[in-house]
Amino acid sequence: MYRTLKRLYDSGKLPAENLKNAVAFGWITAGEYKRITEGAGAPATA
């Protein structure tokens, strides 16, 4: 699930707000959320 969510986030199809829901649902950990949103390849904010 991590790879799928990361791919969607990196492509801009999954906003960070929606990614937070994945943590609440137990699909990814809070650490994985942080790695996706703060790691290399994170979408640029305008």
MDTraj code that builds the backbone (N, CA, C; nanometers):
import mdtraj as md
import numpy as np

residues = "MET TYR ARG THR LEU LYS ARG LEU TYR ASP SER GLY LYS LEU PRO ALA GLU ASN LEU LYS ASN ALA VAL ALA PHE GLY TRP ILE THR ALA GLY GLU TYR LYS ARG ILE THR GLU GLY ALA GLY ALA PRO ALA THR ALA".split()
xyz = np.array([
    [0.0826, -0.1189, 0.0000],
    [0.0000, 0.0000, 0.0000],
    [0.0874, 0.1259, 0.0000],
    [0.1998, 0.1197, 0.0714],
    [0.2908, 0.2352, 0.0780],
    [0.3329, 0.2791, -0.0616],
    [0.3757, 0.1847, -0.1432],
    [0.4241, 0.2208, -0.2775],
    [0.3146, 0.2824, -0.3625],
    [0.1950, 0.2293, -0.3520],
    [0.0822, 0.2826, -0.4286],
    [0.0503, 0.4252, -0.3865],
    [0.0427, 0.4482, -0.2558],
    [0.0118, 0.5819, -0.2062],
    [0.1229, 0.6804, -0.2399],
    [0.2480, 0.6365, -0.2310],
    [0.3608, 0.7232, -0.2653],
    [0.3558, 0.7614, -0.4121],
    [0.3273, 0.6640, -0.4975],
    [0.3184, 0.6912, -0.6414],
    [0.2075, 0.7929, -0.6700],
    [0.0922, 0.7750, -0.6076],
    [-0.0189, 0.8670, -0.6293],
    [0.0133, 1.0062, -0.5762],
    [0.0778, 1.0129, -0.4608],
    [0.1154, 1.1426, -0.4044],
    [0.2184, 1.2116, -0.4930],
    [0.3192, 1.1379, -0.5346],
    [0.4244, 1.1953, -0.6190],
    [0.3704, 1.2437, -0.7531],
    [0.2661, 1.1781, -0.8024],
    [0.2088, 1.2186, -0.9306],
    [0.1109, 1.3350, -0.9157],
    [0.0808, 1.3729, -0.7918],
    [-0.0112, 1.4829, -0.7678],
    [-0.1571, 1.4427, -0.7633],
    [-0.1842, 1.3135, -0.7715],
    [-0.3225, 1.2660, -0.7720],
    [-0.3785, 1.2439, -0.6316],
    [-0.2904, 1.2475, -0.5305],
    [-0.3330, 1.2255, -0.3927],
    [-0.2801, 1.3394, -0.3060],
    [-0.3683, 1.4311, -0.2649],
    [-0.3236, 1.5424, -0.1809],
    [-0.2812, 1.4938, -0.0417],
    [-0.1971, 1.5715, 0.0240],
    [-0.1479, 1.5361, 0.1572],
    [-0.2626, 1.5175, 0.2561],
    [-0.3659, 1.5993, 0.2435],
    [-0.4809, 1.5858, 0.3341],
    [-0.5442, 1.4476, 0.3219],
    [-0.5555, 1.3990, 0.2001],
    [-0.6118, 1.2656, 0.1796],
    [-0.5154, 1.1578, 0.2256],
    [-0.3863, 1.1837, 0.2118],
    [-0.2861, 1.0869, 0.2562],
    [-0.2935, 1.0680, 0.4072],
    [-0.3312, 1.1721, 0.4802],
    [-0.3478, 1.1609, 0.6255],
    [-0.4537, 1.0579, 0.6599],
    [-0.5550, 1.0468, 0.5759],
    [-0.6594, 0.9470, 0.5998],
    [-0.6047, 0.8054, 0.5950],
    [-0.5042, 0.7835, 0.5134],
    [-0.4441, 0.6506, 0.5041],
    [-0.3806, 0.6107, 0.6365],
    [-0.3279, 0.7084, 0.7098],
    [-0.2727, 0.6804, 0.8425],
    [-0.3859, 0.6436, 0.9381],
    [-0.4940, 0.7205, 0.9340],
    [-0.6093, 0.6949, 1.0215],
    [-0.6694, 0.5567, 0.9956],
    [-0.6696, 0.5146, 0.8702],
    [-0.7236, 0.3833, 0.8345],
    [-0.6256, 0.2702, 0.8632],
    [-0.5004, 0.3048, 0.8982],
    [-0.4009, 0.2024, 0.9272],
    [-0.3336, 0.1460, 0.8035],
    [-0.3492, 0.2143, 0.6911],
    [-0.2878, 0.1666, 0.5671],
    [-0.1384, 0.1918, 0.5654],
    [-0.0950, 0.3037, 0.6254],
    [0.0470, 0.3358, 0.6397],
    [0.0677, 0.3913, 0.7805],
    [0.1922, 0.3948, 0.8246],
    [0.2237, 0.4493, 0.9560],
    [0.2474, 0.5994, 0.9457],
    [0.2509, 0.6647, 1.0610],
    [0.2805, 0.8084, 1.0634],
    [0.4209, 0.8331, 1.0090],
    [0.5129, 0.7435, 1.0356],
    [0.6487, 0.7569, 0.9828],
    [0.6517, 0.7472, 0.8311],
    [0.5724, 0.6576, 0.7765],
    [0.5651, 0.6448, 0.6308],
    [0.5016, 0.7688, 0.5695],
    [0.4011, 0.8245, 0.6372],
    [0.3393, 0.9493, 0.5902],
    [0.4449, 1.0587, 0.5817],
    [0.5237, 1.0716, 0.6866],
    [0.6283, 1.1735, 0.6902],
    [0.7309, 1.1504, 0.5805],
    [0.7680, 1.0246, 0.5595],
    [0.8660, 0.9907, 0.4556],
    [0.8118, 1.0266, 0.3173],
    [0.6848, 1.0021, 0.2932],
    [0.6244, 1.0334, 0.1634],
    [0.6187, 1.1839, 0.1429],
    [0.5699, 1.2564, 0.2432],
    [0.5463, 1.3997, 0.2254],
    [0.6714, 1.4850, 0.2369],
    [0.7723, 1.4382, 0.3070],
    [0.8929, 1.5170, 0.3255],
    [1.0125, 1.4625, 0.2487],
    [0.9967, 1.3454, 0.1914],
    [1.1088, 1.2822, 0.1224],
    [1.1336, 1.3365, -0.0156],
    [1.2373, 1.2874, -0.0765],
    [1.2703, 1.3262, -0.2143],
    [1.1548, 1.2860, -0.3049],
    [1.1276, 1.3707, -0.3992],
    [1.0208, 1.3418, -0.4938],
    [0.8867, 1.3951, -0.4513],
    [0.8814, 1.4639, -0.3379],
    [0.7545, 1.5211, -0.2943],
    [0.7154, 1.6320, -0.3920],
    [0.5870, 1.6452, -0.4194],
    [0.5436, 1.7490, -0.5134],
    [0.5793, 1.8891, -0.4623],
    [0.6135, 1.9741, -0.5529],
    [0.6456, 2.1134, -0.5174],
    [0.5177, 2.1857, -0.4811],
    [0.5251, 2.2706, -0.3818],
    [0.4076, 2.3504, -0.3453],
    [0.4164, 2.4859, -0.4133],
    [0.3051, 2.5302, -0.4623],
    [0.3031, 2.6579, -0.5370],
    [0.2727, 2.7747, -0.4467],
])
top = md.Topology()
chain = top.add_chain()
for i, resn in enumerate(residues, 1):
    res = top.add_residue(resn, chain, resSeq=i)
    for name in ("N", "CA", "C"):
        top.add_atom(name, md.element.get_by_symbol(name[0]), res)
traj = md.Trajectory(xyz[None], top)
